[in-house]
Every structure is written in structure tokens, then in C-alpha cells.
Amino acid sequence: MRYVFADCLLDTEGLELRRAGLPVKLRARSMQVLTYLIEHADRVVSKEELFAKLWAGRVVGDATLNSCLKEVRRAVGDSGDSQIIIRTLHGQGYRFVASLVAPATEATATPA
């Protein structure tokens, strides 16, 4: 699936994030966090849900999630201060708040 937001393109099948047309490196878990938040952009996602879905059965602390969120925010041009793409709702969780735009489809020529 391809998601377009701000100046970013996330290709979940190709496991690639591009910002302003340039590839941006993300650790696998950070990519999963970004993808999960986008897929659930219609609601707030609690940190407990992120732990359960992305770290199922593993014991991790808040610092691990915070590190992933910091990496994601840096990669998409967001910050903990501006929060124009991922908003932190203290005591509730996180929400992807940027507008998602459907990517343009490439026209394919059919032989005559």
C-alpha cells in the first residue's frame, strides 16, 4: 500500500519511506510504528496497543517506543513540538493527524 502525506510517500510493500523524493532510512520497528499509526489514523492508538501489536510477547519499556517515535518524527519532518504529523495525546496515546492523499495512478498504455 502507498500512503502520501505532507512531502512523504510511504510504500509499505516496498518497505520504503521517501521525503521530498529522497529515500529516508527507518529501522524496521519504526517503519511498523509509522505504518500502524497511518492505518489507524481515524483514532487515537494507545501505547499499550502499540506494544501489544508490534512487540507481541516481548517486554519493552516506554523508552523503546519513544525512540521509535522520535525516529519517525525526524524522518517525516515532524517534531515533538510541532506535532503536525503525529500528535501525542498525553495519557491517551498517539494519533496520525496529517492529511493522507491518494497517490496519482500512472496511466498505462494499451496496445491498439
Backbone as CSV, one residue per row, in Angstrom:
resi,resn,N_x,N_y,N_z,CA_x,CA_y,CA_z,C_x,C_y,C_z
1,MET,0.847,-1.165,0.000,0.000,0.000,0.000,0.901,1.238,0.000
2,ARG,0.448,2.264,-0.685,1.196,3.514,-0.711,0.378,4.604,-0.030
3,TYR,1.046,5.334,0.847,0.422,6.449,1.549,1.211,7.713,1.237
4,VAL,0.501,8.777,0.896,1.132,10.062,0.616,0.618,11.065,1.646
5,PHE,1.545,11.767,2.295,1.199,12.783,3.282,2.339,13.787,3.342
6,ALA,1.985,15.033,3.619,2.973,16.117,3.638,3.847,15.974,2.396
7,ASP,5.162,15.929,2.548,6.042,15.718,1.388,6.632,14.308,1.407
8,CYS,5.842,13.365,1.963,6.312,11.995,2.142,5.482,10.991,1.347
9,LEU,6.139,9.908,1.001,5.495,8.753,0.385,5.959,7.528,1.146
10,LEU,5.023,6.781,1.710,5.333,5.547,2.412,4.817,4.388,1.578
11,ASP,5.707,3.509,1.174,5.364,2.306,0.431,5.538,1.136,1.387
12,THR,4.417,0.595,1.879,4.500,-0.462,2.883,4.903,-1.799,2.278
13,GLU,4.648,-1.997,0.988,5.050,-3.242,0.345,6.551,-3.237,0.051
14,GLY,7.056,-2.100,-0.406,8.481,-1.975,-0.688,9.303,-1.604,0.524
15,LEU,8.615,-1.403,1.655,9.274,-1.004,2.905,10.180,0.208,2.683
16,GLU,9.594,1.245,2.080,10.378,2.430,1.771,9.604,3.693,2.143
17,LEU,10.331,4.611,2.742,9.805,5.939,3.026,10.620,6.926,2.206
18,ARG,9.922,7.824,1.522,10.582,8.895,0.779,10.048,10.224,1.285
19,ARG,10.959,11.170,1.390,10.580,12.525,1.797,11.189,13.471,0.778
20,ALA,10.354,14.290,0.186,10.785,15.201,-0.876,11.478,14.425,-1.992
21,GLY,10.988,13.214,-2.249,11.523,12.384,-3.316,12.764,11.589,-2.972
22,LEU,13.332,11.832,-1.802,14.572,11.148,-1.414,14.279,10.038,-0.410
23,PRO,14.952,8.889,-0.541,14.735,7.804,0.418,15.208,8.195,1.821
24,VAL,14.438,7.767,2.801,14.765,8.030,4.208,14.859,6.684,4.909
25,LYS,15.967,6.476,5.609,16.153,5.209,6.324,15.350,5.220,7.626
26,LEU,14.679,4.109,7.865,13.978,3.882,9.115,14.268,2.456,9.558
27,ARG,14.483,2.279,10.842,14.606,0.928,11.364,13.272,0.205,11.146
28,ALA,13.320,-1.104,11.071,12.118,-1.902,10.787,10.989,-1.608,11.769
29,ARG,11.305,-1.543,13.044,10.257,-1.315,14.041,9.668,0.086,13.912
30,SER,10.486,1.062,13.592,9.986,2.426,13.394,9.062,2.482,12.180
31,MET,9.407,1.742,11.131,8.548,1.646,9.952,7.201,1.037,10.331
32,GLN,7.234,0.027,11.197,5.999,-0.610,11.647,5.145,0.350,12.470
33,VAL,5.785,1.146,13.313,5.050,2.124,14.117,4.372,3.139,13.197
34,LEU,5.098,3.689,12.242,4.520,4.657,11.309,3.363,4.038,10.534
35,THR,3.571,2.847,10.011,2.521,2.174,9.246,1.286,1.935,10.097
36,TYR,1.474,1.462,11.316,0.334,1.180,12.197,-0.445,2.451,12.512
37,LEU,0.267,3.531,12.789,-0.421,4.787,13.088,-1.195,5.299,11.875
38,ILE,-0.629,5.160,10.691,-1.337,5.585,9.478,-2.571,4.718,9.252
39,GLU,-2.421,3.419,9.402,-3.545,2.508,9.182,-4.679,2.725,10.174
40,HIS,-4.379,3.358,11.303,-5.388,3.620,12.327,-5.534,5.126,12.573
41,ALA,-5.385,5.893,11.506,-5.409,7.360,11.612,-6.765,7.901,12.042
42,ASP,-7.776,7.080,12.005,-9.118,7.523,12.378,-9.323,7.591,13.886
43,ARG,-8.286,7.213,14.651,-8.451,7.179,16.112,-7.113,7.302,16.822
44,VAL,-7.189,7.472,18.128,-6.005,7.504,18.974,-5.573,6.067,19.241
45,VAL,-4.281,5.814,19.124,-3.725,4.486,19.385,-2.931,4.575,20.687
46,SER,-3.295,3.763,21.649,-2.604,3.797,22.944,-1.238,3.139,22.830
47,LYS,-0.360,3.497,23.746,0.964,2.861,23.742,0.831,1.384,24.072
48,GLU,-0.151,1.020,24.892,-0.373,-0.390,25.216,-0.745,-1.177,23.953
49,GLU,-1.561,-0.561,23.087,-1.933,-1.215,21.831,-0.707,-1.381,20.929
50,LEU,0.114,-0.345,20.853,1.334,-0.444,20.045,2.245,-1.548,20.577
51,PHE,2.407,-1.607,21.882,3.226,-2.672,22.472,2.645,-4.046,22.132
52,ALA,1.328,-4.205,22.275,0.679,-5.494,22.040,0.759,-5.917,20.575
53,LYS,0.594,-4.979,19.665,0.567,-5.307,18.233,1.956,-5.430,17.620
54,LEU,2.883,-4.578,18.040,4.188,-4.534,17.386,5.297,-5.232,18.159
55,TRP,5.103,-5.413,19.442,6.104,-6.105,20.255,5.442,-7.285,20.973
56,ALA,4.531,-7.941,20.337,3.728,-9.011,20.951,4.602,-9.997,21.717
57,GLY,4.299,-10.135,23.000,5.001,-11.098,23.833,6.378,-10.670,24.318
58,ARG,6.850,-9.524,23.866,8.171,-9.056,24.301,7.986,-7.953,25.334
59,VAL,8.839,-7.942,26.292,8.797,-6.919,27.326,9.677,-5.755,26.874
60,VAL,9.045,-4.623,26.616,9.779,-3.414,26.242,9.238,-2.257,27.062
61,GLY,10.047,-1.259,27.211,9.643,-0.104,28.005,9.268,1.086,27.143
62,ASP,8.835,2.116,27.810,8.438,3.345,27.129,9.577,3.939,26.303
63,ALA,10.811,3.772,26.777,11.949,4.348,26.069,12.077,3.775,24.664
64,THR,11.744,2.514,24.496,11.813,1.878,23.176,10.817,2.521,22.227
65,LEU,9.588,2.688,22.671,8.557,3.318,21.848,8.914,4.776,21.574
66,ASN,9.376,5.468,22.597,9.752,6.879,22.421,10.874,7.035,21.400
67,SER,11.808,6.105,21.397,12.899,6.128,20.432,12.365,5.947,19.007
68,CYS,11.442,5.022,18.834,10.834,4.807,17.512,10.065,6.036,17.057
69,LEU,9.289,6.613,17.945,8.507,7.801,17.587,9.415,8.980,17.238
70,LYS,10.492,9.123,17.969,11.439,10.194,17.674,12.054,10.001,16.293
71,GLU,12.421,8.764,15.976,12.995,8.467,14.660,11.974,8.722,13.548
72,VAL,10.735,8.293,13.758,9.680,8.505,12.766,9.438,9.992,12.563
73,ARG,9.318,10.726,13.647,9.067,12.166,13.530,10.193,12.865,12.777
74,ARG,11.411,12.519,13.093,12.561,13.119,12.400,12.502,12.772,10.906
75,ALA,12.171,11.538,10.592,12.145,11.070,9.204,11.084,11.769,8.360
76,VAL,9.946,12.111,8.975,8.853,12.731,8.219,8.821,14.253,8.357
77,GLY,9.797,14.805,9.059,9.873,16.254,9.191,8.990,16.829,10.274
78,ASP,8.650,16.015,11.236,7.824,16.438,12.366,8.729,16.590,13.582
79,SER,8.187,17.096,14.648,8.950,17.160,15.892,7.995,16.981,17.055
80,GLY,8.556,16.742,18.196,7.732,16.630,19.392,7.041,17.934,19.725
81,ASP,7.594,19.047,19.234,6.990,20.356,19.496,5.874,20.679,18.519
82,SER,6.132,20.508,17.216,5.135,20.898,16.218,3.997,19.893,16.103
83,GLN,4.311,18.616,16.104,3.326,17.532,16.046,2.291,17.745,14.946
84,ILE,2.763,18.044,13.730,1.839,18.239,12.610,1.530,16.935,11.881
85,ILE,2.276,15.885,12.183,2.032,14.598,11.534,1.593,13.545,12.549
86,ILE,2.297,13.465,13.650,1.918,12.539,14.723,1.738,13.348,16.000
87,ARG,0.553,13.279,16.539,0.236,14.034,17.749,0.243,13.096,18.953
88,THR,0.861,13.566,20.022,0.842,12.850,21.293,-0.298,13.410,22.125
89,LEU,-1.180,12.550,22.569,-2.277,12.947,23.454,-1.947,12.339,24.811
90,HIS,-1.362,13.150,25.682,-0.843,12.672,26.957,-1.896,11.897,27.743
91,GLY,-1.484,10.716,28.180,-2.365,9.847,28.942,-3.297,9.021,28.072
92,GLN,-3.305,9.273,26.736,-4.201,8.546,25.850,-3.455,7.746,24.782
93,GLY,-2.476,8.381,24.137,-1.731,7.676,23.107,-1.267,8.605,22.002
94,TYR,-1.296,8.080,20.783,-0.742,8.800,19.631,-1.740,8.736,18.486
95,ARG,-1.708,9.772,17.665,-2.605,9.791,16.513,-1.900,10.389,15.312
96,PHE,-2.036,9.730,14.170,-1.531,10.261,12.915,-2.535,11.311,12.463
97,VAL,-2.098,12.580,12.346,-3.035,13.673,12.076,-2.822,14.367,10.728
98,ALA,-1.786,14.006,9.998,-1.556,14.622,8.686,-2.617,14.127,7.710
99,SER,-2.919,14.951,6.728,-3.872,14.556,5.695,-3.227,13.525,4.778
100,LEU,-3.948,12.445,4.556,-3.483,11.422,3.625,-4.073,11.728,2.254
101,VAL,-3.225,11.662,1.238,-3.634,11.960,-0.124,-3.449,10.693,-0.955
102,ALA,-4.434,10.377,-1.764,-4.296,9.205,-2.639,-3.235,9.506,-3.686
103,PRO,-2.270,8.602,-3.863,-1.239,8.841,-4.871,-1.812,8.790,-6.279
104,ALA,-1.241,9.569,-7.153,-1.686,9.568,-8.554,-1.365,8.214,-9.162
105,THR,-2.261,7.724,-9.975,-2.008,6.453,-10.646,-1.363,6.734,-11.988
106,GLU,-0.483,5.864,-12.350,0.197,6.026,-13.629,-0.702,5.485,-14.731
107,ALA,-0.841,6.254,-15.783,-1.639,5.800,-16.917,-0.860,4.723,-17.654
108,THR,-1.553,3.681,-17.990,-0.895,2.610,-18.738,-1.457,2.595,-20.138
109,ALA,-0.568,2.504,-21.082,-0.986,2.482,-22.483,-1.394,1.069,-22.869
110,THR,-2.461,0.973,-23.620,-2.883,-0.333,-24.112,-2.613,-0.395,-25.600
111,PRO,-2.156,-1.530,-26.071,-1.850,-1.620,-27.496,-3.122,-1.480,-28.335
112,ALA,-2.999,-0.864,-29.503,-4.157,-0.638,-30.370,-4.447,-1.831,-31.238
